[in-house]
Amino acid sequence: MMLRAVIRRASTRGSSVSGLGKSLQSTRVAASAQSFHSVSATQTLVPRGNHASSFHHRSCPGCSECSRTIFSGYQGTALQRWVRPFSSDSGDVVEAVVPHMGESITDGTLATFLKKPGDRVEADEAIAQIETDKVTIDIASPASGVIQEFLVKEGDTVEPGNKVAIISTSADAESHVAPSEKTPEKPAPKPSTPAEKPKVETTKVAEKPKAPSPPPPPKQSAKEPQLPPKDRERRVPMTRLRKRVATRLKDSQNTFALLTTFNEVDMTNLMKLRSQYKDAFFEKHGVKLGLMSGFIKAAVSALQHQPVVNAVIDGDDIIYRDYVDISIAVGTSKGLVVPVIRGADKMNFADIEKTINGLAKKANEGTISIDEMAGGSFTVSNGGVYGSLISTPIINPPQSAILGMHSIVQRPMVVGGNVVPRPMMYVALTYDHRLIDGREAVYFLRRIKDVVEDPQRLLLDI
């Protein structure tokens, strides 16, 4: 009523807005203007967007120019209460999506909705929960607003990035309710007769405001895991050597029936032999006496006692080798290489040590050739130089078995009924169970153990 009175008073003064309405039809007047222009009493003012200072013409019966009425520079917000609530046509909606659930989780099941359409939510407030095979993840609202609708149903399978809900970011939830949905105001109650008194009392009880319930405790919203930034990562192409190693090792797992058996070796006698003759050995042969040559000689003896470990499957046939070429696994900065000691069964300790040192030097310098790594009927890998206590090595195709050496650790052992400290090493044999049975594998490791613990067996061939 107040607005119409103001408009009627302005109209009687003879102000004309037809020319001004044309020039300002699609623009907003600067906030410095301090007056508004009149419109006919038949016009209706409807706010556009969320700004109280801008109005557009909705209906103008009998107006040929369809002029726009613009209020500018109006200071205050009381005018908003004189018009009906509205839905914004400026696209003020956001979408809640399924967050990232971890690198190993590709989808989940929408277990339950924590809100309903029409409920108001705050930014980062959980609106739904997703169950995965590992954890339960909350879907958070990206902004404050009112939930318009859900795009999925409970029990649906969702993936990261799927849209779950549409949320309007309007400040007041009432602005999204249609006029027909608003509860009409009740007229003031008429004075009632004594007979109607119980009814009035019932109405008063129903209209009595309820005590406000305490607000629920804030829930910890689920956020996307903070992954390391990309600028802290480096992408380096694989070298040809690394690609080849990866291919061969994967082929080994896909082809062979891998099985590993273990044993332990008392290194006392071999270490004593090395300590006793290392100076004389170096003086004569110009190379240090290591433990590796002792294991190579033990492996040669074991392969001769169990020739099936030195054999290989070729189609439907078994190829038995009458020679012993032992590959030595050497770790380099570019990858794992396996140079071959050819004719190891015909070498003595000095020849083996010289060959190992030469091949290891070439491998580290990157000058080793393909021919020096080709072939080989059995492999020895010494992970003990890196401190490995126990491991299961992988066969080097097309061989059928590999011996794994490990670090030497002092452990209490029972010797002659007494508990004494001994330098012990775990040894492992991984073999192709399609060709080698468990009995041959165990006998092979037993022979390694016997020769290393008592090197004199090599002299006597027992």
LOTITI-810499 format. One line per field, with one value per residue (C-alpha): residue number from 0; residue in one letter; x, y, z. Coordinates in pm, 1 decimal. Each point is the difference from the previous one (the first is absolute). Layout:
LOTITI-810499
zafi = [NUM  ...] $
mitor = [A  ...] $
px = [X  ...] $
py = [Y  ...] $
pz = [Z  ...] $
This chain:
LOTITI-810499
zafi = [0  1  2  3  4  5  6  7  8  9  10  11  12  13  14  15  16  17  18  19  20  21  22  23  24  25  26  27  28  29  30  31  32  33  34  35  36  37  38  39  40  41  42  43  44  45  46  47  48  49  50  51  52  53  54  55  56  57  58  59  60  61  62  63  64  65  66  67  68  69  70  71  72  73  74  75  76  77  78  79  80  81  82  83  84  85  86  87  88  89  90  91  92  93  94  95  96  97  98  99  100  101  102  103  104  105  106  107  108  109  110  111  112  113  114  115  116  117  118  119  120  121  122  123  124  125  126  127  128  129  130  131  132  133  134  135  136  137  138  139  140  141  142  143  144  145  146  147  148  149  150  151  152  153  154  155  156  157  158  159  160  161  162  163  164  165  166  167  168  169  170  171  172  173  174  175  176  177  178  179  180  181  182  183  184  185  186  187  188  189  190  191  192  193  194  195  196  197  198  199  200  201  202  203  204  205  206  207  208  209  210  211  212  213  214  215  216  217  218  219  220  221  222  223  224  225  226  227  228  229  230  231  232  233  234  235  236  237  238  239  240  241  242  243  244  245  246  247  248  249  250  251  252  253  254  255  256  257  258  259  260  261  262  263  264  265  266  267  268  269  270  271  272  273  274  275  276  277  278  279  280  281  282  283  284  285  286  287  288  289  290  291  292  293  294  295  296  297  298  299  300  301  302  303  304  305  306  307  308  309  310  311  312  313  314  315  316  317  318  319  320  321  322  323  324  325  326  327  328  329  330  331  332  333  334  335  336  337  338  339  340  341  342  343  344  345  346  347  348  349  350  351  352  353  354  355  356  357  358  359  360  361  362  363  364  365  366  367  368  369  370  371  372  373  374  375  376  377  378  379  380  381  382  383  384  385  386  387  388  389  390  391  392  393  394  395  396  397  398  399  400  401  402  403  404  405  406  407  408  409  410  411  412  413  414  415  416  417  418  419  420  421  422  423  424  425  426  427  428  429  430  431  432  433  434  435  436  437  438  439  440  441  442  443  444  445  446  447  448  449  450  451  452  453  454  455  456  457  458  459  460  461] $
mitor = [M  M  L  R  A  V  I  R  R  A  S  T  R  G  S  S  V  S  G  L  G  K  S  L  Q  S  T  R  V  A  A  S  A  Q  S  F  H  S  V  S  A  T  Q  T  L  V  P  R  G  N  H  A  S  S  F  H  H  R  S  C  P  G  C  S  E  C  S  R  T  I  F  S  G  Y  Q  G  T  A  L  Q  R  W  V  R  P  F  S  S  D  S  G  D  V  V  E  A  V  V  P  H  M  G  E  S  I  T  D  G  T  L  A  T  F  L  K  K  P  G  D  R  V  E  A  D  E  A  I  A  Q  I  E  T  D  K  V  T  I  D  I  A  S  P  A  S  G  V  I  Q  E  F  L  V  K  E  G  D  T  V  E  P  G  N  K  V  A  I  I  S  T  S  A  D  A  E  S  H  V  A  P  S  E  K  T  P  E  K  P  A  P  K  P  S  T  P  A  E  K  P  K  V  E  T  T  K  V  A  E  K  P  K  A  P  S  P  P  P  P  P  K  Q  S  A  K  E  P  Q  L  P  P  K  D  R  E  R  R  V  P  M  T  R  L  R  K  R  V  A  T  R  L  K  D  S  Q  N  T  F  A  L  L  T  T  F  N  E  V  D  M  T  N  L  M  K  L  R  S  Q  Y  K  D  A  F  F  E  K  H  G  V  K  L  G  L  M  S  G  F  I  K  A  A  V  S  A  L  Q  H  Q  P  V  V  N  A  V  I  D  G  D  D  I  I  Y  R  D  Y  V  D  I  S  I  A  V  G  T  S  K  G  L  V  V  P  V  I  R  G  A  D  K  M  N  F  A  D  I  E  K  T  I  N  G  L  A  K  K  A  N  E  G  T  I  S  I  D  E  M  A  G  G  S  F  T  V  S  N  G  G  V  Y  G  S  L  I  S  T  P  I  I  N  P  P  Q  S  A  I  L  G  M  H  S  I  V  Q  R  P  M  V  V  G  G  N  V  V  P  R  P  M  M  Y  V  A  L  T  Y  D  H  R  L  I  D  G  R  E  A  V  Y  F  L  R  R  I  K  D  V  V  E  D  P  Q  R  L  L  L  D  I] $
px = [0.0  279.2  170.9  -320.3  -63.7  346.2  -46.8  -345.1  138.0  282.9  -241.0  -215.5  299.0  3.6  335.2  50.0  227.7  -67.2  320.1  212.6  -144.3  112.5  357.0  43.2  -192.0  282.7  241.9  27.5  17.4  306.9  -32.4  54.6  -348.9  -222.4  -351.1  -228.9  -252.5  -362.3  -194.8  -368.1  -185.3  -76.6  365.5  158.6  360.4  188.7  364.7  253.7  292.0  85.6  28.1  -262.7  110.8  -100.7  -358.3  -135.3  -343.9  -214.3  -338.1  -127.9  -358.6  -66.0  364.2  115.4  359.8  38.4  222.8  220.4  -20.1  330.3  70.1  351.3  206.8  -248.3  177.6  -132.3  -156.3  -352.5  -127.1  74.5  -286.6  -250.0  38.6  -51.6  287.2  152.9  224.2  311.2  39.2  374.2  106.9  104.8  33.1  291.8  38.8  124.3  218.7  160.2  348.6  323.4  -5.7  364.8  222.3  -101.9  -376.4  -182.0  -364.9  -230.7  -363.7  -209.4  -107.2  -224.9  -105.7  54.5  -225.1  -325.5  -97.6  -94.0  239.3  246.4  367.8  317.3  324.7  195.1  -297.6  -48.8  -312.5  54.7  230.9  175.8  110.3  308.2  180.3  236.0  -153.0  -320.2  26.4  -222.6  -120.5  22.8  -196.6  227.0  -183.3  -272.5  -350.3  -309.3  -11.2  -222.8  21.0  209.5  120.2  67.5  -177.1  112.9  169.1  130.3  362.5  184.8  346.1  216.7  -136.7  -360.6  -261.8  -205.0  -206.0  -92.7  24.0  -128.9  229.7  -276.1  39.2  -353.7  -171.5  -339.0  94.9  -20.8  -356.6  -274.9  -270.3  -258.8  213.4  16.2  -220.6  -270.4  -10.2  -280.8  -249.1  -23.0  -229.8  -346.9  -130.4  -131.0  -296.3  45.2  -83.2  294.0  244.4  148.6  63.4  180.7  211.5  90.3  104.2  210.9  173.8  69.6  138.0  226.4  360.1  213.6  321.7  286.7  196.8  375.5  186.2  157.9  375.5  187.9  96.0  345.5  -46.5  180.3  240.9  199.9  333.6  280.5  217.9  353.9  12.8  105.0  297.7  155.8  -6.9  239.4  -86.1  302.1  -23.5  105.0  331.9  10.6  178.7  -268.6  -274.2  170.8  44.7  -364.4  -119.1  214.4  -94.4  -370.3  32.7  163.7  -299.4  -247.2  182.2  157.7  -160.4  218.6  76.1  265.9  166.7  236.5  287.1  267.4  374.8  263.5  267.7  264.4  230.4  -19.2  71.9  285.3  146.4  -23.2  159.1  285.1  101.5  -114.9  347.0  173.7  -281.5  26.1  380.9  -12.3  -307.8  -25.4  -363.0  -173.1  -157.3  -370.9  -290.4  -163.2  250.2  -76.6  -373.0  66.5  204.0  -273.6  -263.5  204.7  20.9  -374.7  -89.2  212.9  -176.0  -346.9  23.8  -373.6  56.2  237.8  -257.6  -275.0  -339.5  -25.8  -352.3  -72.0  367.3  254.2  345.6  275.8  320.1  337.5  168.6  -39.3  -23.3  -93.9  -152.4  83.4  -267.1  161.5  -192.9  104.4  -127.7  -171.4  -157.7  63.9  238.1  104.2  343.3  92.9  296.2  46.1  144.7  -17.9  33.9  354.7  117.7  182.1  -52.5  242.4  -155.2  -346.3  106.6  174.9  -300.6  -244.2  208.3  38.1  -368.2  -112.4  232.4  -134.3  -359.6  49.7  180.3  -267.2  245.8  -122.7  -109.9  -305.5  213.9  130.4  -357.4  -141.7  -61.3  49.5  -149.5  -31.2  7.4  143.3  -127.8  174.0  -248.2  204.1  232.6  -295.1  -96.9  -284.4  -76.9  -232.2  -178.8  -156.8  192.7  -164.8  128.0  196.9  -165.6  55.3  180.6  -181.0  139.5  181.8  195.5  -42.3  273.2  -65.3  178.2  205.9  -141.4  133.5  -266.3  1.0  35.4  20.6  338.2  101.4  -272.0  110.6  -154.7  265.2  -12.2  45.7  9.8  -309.1  -136.8  -340.0  6.5  -301.8  -59.3  -282.1  -71.8  -245.2  -222.9  -112.9  345.6  158.7  -168.7  32.1  236.5  257.3  -27.4  60.3  291.8  148.2  -5.1  132.7  299.6  61.2  -14.3  238.5  265.4  -4.6  11.2  279.3  201.8  231.1  -272.1  98.5  352.2  -118.2  -301.4  -237.1] $
py = [0.0  238.7  -65.1  59.7  323.3  123.1  -96.0  168.1  320.2  9.2  -58.4  303.4  231.3  -59.1  -173.3  -194.5  -299.4  -110.9  148.9  -103.4  -353.5  -48.7  109.8  -208.4  -307.5  -258.6  181.9  79.4  360.2  110.9  -18.8  376.8  85.6  103.6  -9.9  -246.0  58.4  -74.4  -275.3  -54.0  -164.4  -301.0  -101.7  -268.6  12.5  -330.3  -16.2  -153.3  -196.4  67.2  382.8  220.0  302.3  -144.5  -75.1  -102.5  33.1  -307.1  106.7  327.0  -17.6  262.9  112.9  2.1  81.4  -263.2  237.3  -115.8  148.7  26.9  82.6  124.2  96.1  -132.4  -25.6  -270.6  -342.5  65.2  -13.5  -372.6  -70.3  166.8  -254.2  -374.4  -252.1  -99.4  -259.8  142.5  -39.9  68.9  -364.1  21.9  -377.0  -229.6  -374.7  -238.1  -272.2  -319.7  83.3  -182.4  -325.7  -105.4  -133.6  -364.5  70.1  59.5  -5.6  -34.8  -42.5  296.7  -132.5  274.1  362.3  217.9  278.3  30.4  222.4  341.8  -22.8  280.4  -99.3  186.7  -13.0  -326.0  -153.7  -369.8  -76.8  -369.1  -293.7  -242.3  -347.0  -156.2  -324.5  185.4  316.0  206.2  338.1  306.8  212.0  364.6  296.8  231.5  313.5  120.3  -22.6  -213.1  -349.6  9.2  -366.0  -316.4  -147.2  -354.5  -241.6  -196.1  -322.5  139.6  -55.5  328.4  96.3  303.7  302.4  -125.9  268.2  -78.1  309.1  347.7  274.2  355.8  258.1  251.7  139.4  -73.0  -332.8  173.4  161.7  -339.5  -74.3  76.8  246.2  -276.5  -203.1  274.4  -49.8  270.3  217.5  -83.6  280.5  135.5  -218.2  140.9  33.2  -340.9  -105.4  -202.4  -311.8  63.3  60.1  -351.9  31.8  329.5  -144.1  -292.0  239.4  198.5  -313.4  -99.3  343.7  6.1  16.1  -297.3  31.6  20.7  -323.7  22.5  11.1  -330.4  -24.3  93.0  -300.4  -42.0  39.5  -237.9  182.3  -123.5  -144.2  249.7  -164.4  122.9  275.6  -99.6  235.3  -228.7  -298.9  -92.4  -210.0  -183.3  -240.4  -358.3  -104.7  -288.7  -208.0  66.1  -82.6  -327.2  -95.4  79.5  -208.9  -300.8  -1.0  25.2  -277.0  -211.1  41.0  -68.8  -310.5  -189.1  -178.8  179.0  -161.2  92.0  -213.3  122.3  -119.8  154.8  -30.3  28.0  223.8  -69.1  -227.4  191.1  328.9  -163.7  -131.0  344.0  172.7  -253.3  10.6  339.4  161.4  -292.0  -25.9  369.4  -20.1  -287.8  79.4  378.5  -14.8  -16.5  -321.3  55.9  -206.2  7.8  -241.4  -249.6  11.3  -29.7  -314.3  -132.1  73.1  -183.4  -303.5  14.7  29.6  -302.9  -197.2  120.6  45.7  69.0  338.8  81.7  -110.8  197.6  -70.3  53.9  -69.4  -363.2  -83.8  38.7  121.5  -123.9  201.2  -165.7  332.3  250.0  368.5  199.5  346.8  255.3  257.9  345.3  311.8  315.9  356.8  -80.5  -325.9  -365.0  -187.2  -365.9  -59.4  -365.0  -197.3  -249.8  -340.1  57.2  -375.9  15.2  301.1  17.7  261.4  248.3  -22.4  52.1  304.9  158.7  -56.7  138.2  315.6  62.5  -45.7  212.3  284.1  -2.0  -8.7  304.6  189.6  -90.5  -161.9  -357.7  -158.3  -203.4  -308.6  13.8  -12.1  -255.9  -359.0  -130.6  -313.8  108.8  331.3  104.0  322.4  146.9  231.1  -20.0  277.6  238.6  -140.0  -229.2  -258.5  -221.3  24.4  -200.9  65.3  -22.4  -236.1  148.7  -142.7  -240.1  -154.6  -226.0  108.0  275.6  -1.8  292.4  89.8  231.3  189.2  -173.8  47.1  -125.4  -223.8  -241.9  -357.6  -333.3  -162.5  -316.3  56.2  356.2  327.8  202.6  302.9  -85.5  207.3  -126.8  67.7  -83.8  -142.1  -30.2  -198.9  109.8  -261.0  -92.7  -257.3  -124.6  -153.7  -22.5  -184.8  97.9  -290.9  114.6  359.1  -101.1  -227.4  286.0  236.9  -274.5  -37.0  375.5  -9.2  -298.0  145.6  349.7  -127.6  -246.3  119.5  -303.1  -205.2  169.7  -141.2  -348.2  10.3  -128.8] $
pz = [0.0  84.6  -336.4  -194.8  186.1  -87.2  -365.2  -15.8  152.7  -252.1  -288.5  89.7  -35.2  -373.7  -20.9  -317.7  -31.9  -354.2  -140.8  295.1  -4.4  -359.5  60.0  312.9  -109.5  49.4  230.3  366.1  110.9  197.8  376.6  31.8  -131.4  289.8  -149.9  -167.0  -279.2  7.3  -164.4  -44.8  280.7  -222.0  -31.0  218.5  115.1  7.8  109.1  -237.8  139.3  361.5  -10.2  165.3  -203.4  -340.9  -110.6  -334.5  -150.3  26.4  -136.8  -131.9  -126.0  -262.1  -32.6  -365.0  75.6  276.2  189.3  282.5  344.8  175.8  357.7  51.8  297.0  247.6  332.3  230.7  -16.9  124.3  -358.6  -18.7  238.1  -232.6  -281.5  -12.1  28.3  -331.0  -166.0  -156.2  -374.8  4.4  37.1  364.6  48.9  72.9  -29.4  268.1  -150.7  124.8  137.9  -73.8  197.7  -18.6  -268.4  57.2  20.0  -327.0  111.1  296.5  101.5  110.2  338.8  138.3  -36.2  305.5  -133.4  -194.7  -293.6  137.2  295.9  50.6  19.7  77.9  -193.6  59.0  182.3  -75.9  -202.9  -82.4  75.7  -234.0  105.2  -159.3  67.5  235.3  146.8  19.3  -172.9  43.2  -290.8  107.4  -126.1  -201.6  121.6  231.6  -140.5  -37.7  -149.8  -307.9  -102.3  15.8  -328.0  128.1  229.6  301.7  -103.9  -330.3  -94.3  -41.4  -115.6  79.4  -184.8  -26.7  76.4  309.4  83.7  -124.6  262.2  -33.3  154.7  87.5  349.0  122.2  -33.1  -17.5  -331.0  -167.7  105.7  -251.3  113.8  -5.9  242.0  260.8  301.5  -1.7  303.5  237.3  64.2  347.7  209.4  63.4  353.4  80.0  203.9  315.9  -202.7  -231.1  283.3  6.0  -377.7  46.2  276.6  -222.6  -273.6  238.5  117.7  -357.9  -80.5  302.9  -131.8  78.1  190.9  -247.7  -16.4  47.6  -332.2  -104.7  44.8  -316.1  -205.2  -137.6  -371.5  -229.3  -223.3  -294.8  112.2  -26.3  -261.5  -60.5  -260.8  -349.0  8.3  262.1  -232.8  -278.8  -304.3  -142.1  -296.0  73.9  -142.8  -244.2  263.0  260.8  -250.8  -84.2  364.2  74.4  -294.0  85.5  367.6  -80.7  -256.0  268.6  230.1  -280.4  -132.9  289.0  292.5  253.4  334.9  256.5  264.1  273.2  211.1  221.0  -23.3  271.7  -153.5  268.4  -200.1  -330.4  176.2  188.4  -328.0  -154.4  297.8  12.3  -367.7  -128.5  9.4  -170.7  -251.1  -93.1  -22.1  -246.9  -211.3  32.8  104.0  336.2  120.6  54.7  119.4  -342.9  -150.9  277.0  -80.6  -372.9  58.2  231.7  -266.9  -264.7  226.8  76.1  -370.0  -78.2  271.7  -109.7  -380.4  -33.6  166.5  -287.4  -260.6  -174.1  -156.0  -376.7  -121.3  81.1  52.8  281.3  -97.8  234.2  -13.5  43.4  72.5  283.0  -93.9  309.2  -24.8  269.8  77.5  23.0  96.8  -185.2  -15.7  -331.3  110.9  74.7  -229.1  6.9  -152.6  -46.2  135.0  -281.6  77.6  375.8  54.5  -143.7  202.6  330.7  270.9  -156.6  -346.5  142.4  204.2  -299.6  -225.7  256.1  55.7  -374.6  -77.8  297.3  -105.6  -355.7  124.4  223.9  -276.0  -253.9  -238.5  31.5  -327.9  -89.8  -60.2  355.7  131.7  -242.4  100.3  351.8  146.8  366.0  189.5  337.0  156.9  304.3  171.1  316.7  -122.3  44.4  340.8  -105.5  267.6  -202.9  -335.1  -282.6  -323.6  -343.3  -266.7  -288.0  -315.9  -166.4  295.4  245.5  338.0  190.1  326.9  237.3  250.2  295.3  273.9  268.0  349.7  332.4  153.7  295.1  -122.9  178.9  -72.8  186.0  257.4  71.4  -113.3  -180.3  -234.4  -365.6  -320.9  -179.1  -347.8  -142.3  -354.1  -229.2  -317.1  -229.4  -265.7  -273.6  162.1  -340.2  -45.0  344.9  284.2  361.9  72.2  -256.0  124.0  361.3  -95.9  -199.7  299.1  225.8  -229.3  7.8  378.1  29.4  -231.8  150.4  356.6  -86.7  -305.2  27.5  -171.5  -324.8  26.3  77.5  -236.9  264.5] $
